[in-house]
């Protein structure tokens, strides 16, 4: 696979107006039976909203990336399967794909399909005096160079260094989700200000670390930080819970007398990662 990094030229907040498109093969009747369903995970009692729903398997989603700080932000995405497919975690079948056939060694590591993630190559968010923002909408998860219509305003992730197979990348393109992001924040002289991890934005204190609402079910544990995975019973979205003792979905830091914040969050129509003044 060619190592393709999409160059980002816009310095203003760009909103992609391309209509939602299907990424599915029309011959696949199992997946096409979900066409047209626009359900999303919206749970007021937990205070969580996202565009994820298993009926959206294979459909474009919007990812927003912003950097309104003067810093260079380097990120790597930890991407896994977004949905519980109603089968046992050790079952090799996932939405019609046989994960045990040798083409999914990273996603089906240790004979488990939930909780394994593949780490992307490093991606640098541009900076500007006016701030940088971009919407990316070229897949359920934006992967280069799989996605069609890769325009300059889209951010995509490559996975050259991961060793992921074409089959794994194709499945993540149709059903991938960022569970964690590693980050490095650098000043104008490329000196490291802070680094670490951030999680995908689920509310802290749910599951084993608090009360598990009746519409969520325990699923398993992730392979990176042994955090609990739970799934929403209607949309089948998998989320990683926050134990409130290590990194969360918001990171605050100070530099040069000013306060800044890194944040992962979601709304019913967008998944976002941003660096902001605080």
Secondary structure, DSSP 8 states (H G I E B T S, - for coil): -----------S-B-------B-S-TT-HHHHTTTT----EEETTTTEEES--GGGTTB---EEEEE-SSSEEEEEEEEEE-B--SS-TT-SEETTEETTSSS-TTTTGGG--SS--EE---EEE---TT-EEEEE-SSSS-BTTTSSS--TT---B--TTTT--HHHHHHHHHHEEEEEEEEEEE-TT--EEEEEEEE----SSBGGGSB--TTEEEEEE-TTT--EEEEETTT-BEEE---SSS--SEEEEEETTEEEEEEEEEETTEEEEEEEE-
